Each structure stands twice: as structure tokens, then as C-alpha cells.
Amino acid sequence: MKGSILRLSRLINFIKNKMLHKSKKSLIGAVLLLLISPSVMAQTEVSGFYPQKNELTIAPSYSYKSYDKFYIGTELNDGNPAGLGSISSSIINLFGEYGITNWLSASINLPYIYIESETGAPDPVLGESSTSGLQDLSLFVKGKIAGTKVSNLGNLEVGAALGASIPIGDYEGEGVLSLGNNANAYNLNLLAQFTSSINVFTELQAGYSLKESSEHAVPNAMVYGAKVGYFNRYFYVHAQLAIQDSMDGLDIGTPEFAAAGGPAALPQTEVDFTNINFNLYVPVYKNSIGVSTAYNQNLDGRNFSKESSFSLGLVYKPL
């Protein structure tokens, strides 16, 4: 009798552990999509988590960002280079990721953006006070290169990602209110993540973005990211510092910038920035549907806006 009770107890514990493990995997798969905030997509479009084979996650989101200060060169000034006052953007974003194997995944991202000058002043290049449309389609393939258990402390995983962003909207790359620089971007990212046995994780990432445009000499850039976070079956949270460091380019307000066309030469400027963002995810229905939210704040920059943004999204896992 005692033996039967012991076997039953072991069976119950086994089932509970399997259910908890499955729940944890589902949560991790869902939070992969949180790591893409439209405000910081140029820096770190991949994360150190890897979905399981055949796992599919889809995440639509809405973001609002605005700014009324701008770094002209490295000096922070009120307004923006064209004197348009405050500028705001509304972004509807669709992101998805699919696990091809347990170590290889593919992702896709597509934003629709609406930008306006809140004073109603027209952009000196575009001739309008607002613009909208699809921006760039991003495709990434990410793979886990190696993974090892570090004693009883946790797991260390190292990976890499290759990706490309291609303009698909018919938008103008020049001007303060442009949706983007209208250039192809080819990206290589290397990343390492340590996840402790108590679900605290840290991630380091570095990458290079090669830009290609038939109209402008858009500078290439190095990108870096550092992240710390925590997850359990009930929620996921992280804080991330993201940096872009362009290799060269013009400074706004210089004679070289004026000679290149002034506002029409904005895609050729050296764009550097450092920002911090905070993400939260909470599953609401069987770990297949959840809600995400994020806040992003630019800390420093060069030829870039002093912007902040807030986003709210839905995460859906049909597979």
C-alpha cells in the first residue's frame, strides 16, 4: 500500500513538473515578441531566447512616440532641424516568429507609421505636415551556436542572427517627417545570454548594420545591447540599454550638411543614440494569449530626437 502511494505521489509530481515546464516554455516563446519595440528596432531586433520547433507567435502592437527636442550634432536643442515644433508618431506593428528547429528560428516585422507636425507646419522637403504608410519589411534568421550548463547556476547560450530590412512603402527618404531613410539594411548580430536557475537572465549583444541606397550615402552602424530581466509562469519583465554608433556621416548645421542639401541630406547624417526601454508581458489565457506593454526613453544622441514612446500589444500563440 505504501509503495502504491509513493508511486502515485511521484507520478503527480512528474505531471506537475511537466506542466510547469510547458508553461514556462510557452511564456518564453511569447516574450520573444516583446523584445521588438518599434522605437528601438534599428538596434536589436533579436533576443537571446529561442522558440521550440514548430512554435509560432504573432504579436500586433500599437506605439505612440513624440519629441520636442533634437540633437543638432551633439547639442540638444528645442524643436527640430526644420522648426516644425513637436513631432509625434503612431505606429501599428506586426511581428511574428516561427521555430524551424529547437535552435533555429525565422522572424518577420512590418510597421505602418503615421507622423505629424503638431503645429501643422509643413516639412520643407515633403511639403506636408504629416505623412503615413508602410515602412520597411524586416526578415531575420536566428540560430543557437552553442549552449552549456554553468554548474548549478544556470545556462549560457550563444547565438547569431542574419537579417535584412527592405523598404516596401512608397515613401520619401528625405525630410524631417520621413518614415525612414529609404535604404536597404543588412544586419549581423552576435548575442550571448545567461539564464540563472531562478529565471533571472542577462543578455549582451553586438551587431553591424550595412546600409545600401541608390540615392544617398547612408552611414553604416555598429549596434549594441545589454539586457537584464526576470520571468516566471505569471509574467515577464526586462530592462534594456540599446546603442547605435554610426561609422561616419554629416552633422546637422555644418557647412557640409548645408552643401549636401540641408534637410534633404538627413539620410546622410551620423545618427548615434543611447536609449533605455522597459518591457512587461502577462499571459491572460492559457499562455496562448497575453498582453505586452513597453516604455522607451532616449538618453543621449547625435543628429537624433530626444524622444520617448509607449506601446501596447497583444501576443498570440496559435502553435
N, C-alpha and C positions, 0 to 999 in steps of 0.2 A: 504493500500500500504506500509506504513512504517512498519507494522507488518510483511509483507511478506519479505521485505528487511532484517529486523532484523533476521528472522528465517533463511534466506539464508546465512547471514553472520555467524551465529552460526554454520550452517552446514559446511561451508567452513573451519572455524577454527577447528571444530571437526575432519574433514578429514585430515587437515594439521598436527594436533597433533598426530593422529593415525599413519600417515605415518612417522613422526619423531620418534615416539616411536618404530615402527617396525624397522626403520633404525638403531636406537641405539641398539636394541636387537641383530640385525644381526651383528653389529660391535663388540659387547661384545662377542657374540658367536665365532666370528672369532679370536679375540685376545686371547681366551683361549689357542690356539695352539702356540702362540708366547712365552708362558711362559716356554717352554721347549727348552732350548739351550743345545746341546749335551755336552758342556763343563761343565754344572752345573747340569746335570741330577741326579747325585748322591745325591744332596741336596734337591731340591724342585721340585718334578715332578707334583705338583698340584697347582692350583691357587684358589683365593677367589671368582672368578666369576663362575656362574652356568648356563649351557645351558638350553634352554627351552625344553619341551618334544618333542621328535622326531627330534630335531636338530642334524644334522650330519656335522662335519667339518673334512676335511682331509688336512694335511699340509706336503708335502715333502720339504726338505731343504738340502742345502749343506753348510758345515762348513770347515774352514781351521784353524788349530791352530799349534803353534810352540813354542819351548823354547830352550834356550841355557844356562840356569842357573837352578840349582836344589838345594832344601833344603836338605842337608845331616844332619839328625837330625833337629835342628832348625837353622843351619848355612847355609846361602846362598853361593853357590859355582858356579863357571863356569862349564859348561858342565853337565854331569850326572854321576851317580854312576859307570857306566861301561866304561866311557871315549869314548862315541860314538859321541861326538860333538853335533851339533844342531839336534833336532828331530822334525819332522813335521808330522801332521796327516790330512788326508782328510776324511770327514765324510758325508755320504749320509744317511739322516734320514727320516723315515716315521712315522708320528704321526697322530692319529685320536681320536676324542671324540664324543660320542653319548649321547643325553639326554634321559634317560629312563623315567623320570618324570621331573617335574619342579624343583625338589630338589635332584634328584639322577642321576648320570651320570657314564659312564664307558669309560676308555681310554686305548689306546694301543700305544706302542712305540717300534720301531725296527731300530737300526743303523747298517750300513755297514761301516767298518773302514779300511783305509789303512794307515799304519805307516811306516816311513822310517828314517834311519840314513842318514843325508845329506852328511856325509863324506864317506859313503859306508862301514863303519866299521861294522862287524857282531856282533850281540848280543852274549855275551858269553854263554848264556843258550840256545837260539834258534838256534844259528849258522848261522843266516841270517841277512842281512842288512835291510830287510823290511818284513812286514807281513800284511796280509789283510784277511777280512772275516766278516761274521755276528757276532755281539757281543751278547748282552742279550736282550731277549724279556721282556718288562715290561707291566704289566697289573695293572690298578688301578680302584677302585670303590670309588667315592666321593659322600658324602651326606651333605646336609644342615641341621644342627641340630636345629638352631633357627635363627630368624631374627626379628628385631624391628626397628621402625622408631624413631629416636632421635630428638624429637621436629621438627622444620623445617630445621634442619641442614643436615640431610641425613639419611642413613640406615646403621645399623650394622648387619652383618651376621656372624654366627659361624658355622663351619663345621668340618668334619673329613674325612680322606681317608685311605683306606687299599689297599696295593699293594704288588706285588711280581715281582722280576726280575730273570729270569731263563736263563742261558747260552744255546744258541741253536746252536752256531757256534762251529766247531771242532777246538778250539784254545787252546794254551798252556797258563796257568795262570802264569807261571814263566817267568822272564826276563824283561828287560827294555822296549823292543818293544812289549810286550804282549798287546793284545786287551783289556784285563781286568783281574780280579783276578780269573775268572772261578769259582765263588761261587754263590749260590742262596742267594737272599736278600729278606727279608720280612719286609715291612715298614708300620709304623703307623704315620700319620701326623694329627696334630690339627691346625686349622687356623681360624683367625678372620680378617674380612675386614670391614672397614668403608668407604662408598662411599657418598661423600657430594652431596648436591643439585646442585652444579656447576660442577659435574663429576670429581672432584679430589678425588683420593682414596688412602688409606694406608692399608697395609696388614702386619700382623705378623703371623709367622708360626714356629712350633716346631715339631720335629718328632724323631723317633727312628728306626734305621735300624739294623735288626738282620741278621748276615751273617752265612751261612752254607756251609761247604766244606768238602769233604771226604779226601782231600789231604793236606790242610793247616788250621791252626788256624787263620782264617781271623778275625780281630777285629770288634766288633760291634761298632756302632757310633751314636751319637746324631747329629741332623741336625737342623739348624735354618735359618730363612729367614726374611728379612724386606724389604718392597717394598713401593714406592710412585709413583704415576702416574696420568695421565690425559687422558680423551678420549672425543671425540665428533663424529659427523657423518662423519668427514673427515679424522681423523687419531686417533691413539692410541700410547701413549709413556709411558714407565716406566723405573725407575732405581731400581735395586735390590742388596742388600747385602746378600750373602749366606755364611754360615759357616758349616763346618763339624768338629766334635770333636770326634775322636776315643777314645774308652774306655781304650784301652791298646795297646800293640804291641811292636815290636822291633824298635830300632833306627839304621838306616844305619850307618855303620862304627864302631859299637861297637863290642867287643869280642863275645857277644851273637848273633849278626847278622852273624858274620863270622862262628860261630859254627853251626848255623842253616842252612848254605849252601850258604851264601853270596847272590849274585844276584838271586839265586833260591829261596831265602826266602823273596823276595819282597812282596808277598801277606800277609805276617805276620807282616809287619811293621805298626807302628802307623801313619796313614795318617790324618793329620789335614790341613785345609786350609780355607782361607777367600778370597772371590773374589767379584767383583762388575761387574754387567752387565747392559747394556742399550739396550732396545728393541724399535723398531718403526714399526708400521703397517699402511698401507694406502690402503683402498679399491679402486679398479680400475674399477670394472664393477658390478653395481647394488648390491653392498655389498655381492655378492656371490663369487667374485674372488678378491683377494688382494695380496699385496706383503709385505713381512716382512724382516727386517734386524736386526742384533744384534751384539754387541761387548762385549767381556768378557775379564777381566784382573784379574789375580791372584795377591792379595795384600800381602799375607803372607802365610806361610805354615810350615809343618813338614814332612819330607820324601815325598816331593811333588815337582812338577815342578813349576817354575816361568813362567807360560805360558800366552799367550794371544790368542784370537781367534776372527774370524769374520764369520758371517753366512748370507746367503741369502735364502729366501724361498718363496714358493707360498702357499697361503691359499685358499681353495676351499670349498664352502658350497653348496652341491647339494640339501640339505634339510633344 
